[in-house]
Amino acid sequence: MNRKIRKIITGLIIIIIIIAGGGIFYLSRGLNEGQNMLVDPIPQTALEDLPDGSYRGRHEFRRWTNEVEVVIENNEIKEINIIEDIRFVRGNVQEDLFARVKNNQSTDVDVISDATVTSKAYLQAITTAINLGVAGQE
């Protein structure tokens, strides 16, 4: 009986190790590439040319894929809403990052500590929303 229990426990431990390894692989895949990603800045005069309204932007990159809506009023970014969120977001990343963007009226802001790839993915989606809005006005 002891031998049978040991085999079952050993099998369970192996399954747990395989699941944990797969989870770590999934969560870390793309981290280096994402940390080195360059975020396109919002063009200098983009907000001046953009009429009031809501503009959507999407950034696709593995588990950091996201879509945002940027609300423009009086040539300023007033609100940023998440349409499709990133998987596994930590704490107040969105609130802190979006406040920085609104305060600076730019995506040229410091990323959130320990959330570099997440921050860059949101910033790129915001830039895309503004750029698509400007392109629609031309």
Secondary structure, DSSP 8 states (H G I E B T S, - for coil): -HHHHHHHHHHHHHHHHHHHHHHHHHHHTTHHHHHT-------TTHHHH--SEEEEEEE--GGG-EEEEEEEETTEEEEEEEEE--SS--TTHHHHHHHHHHHHTSS-S---TT-HHHHHHHHHHHHHHHHHHHHHH-
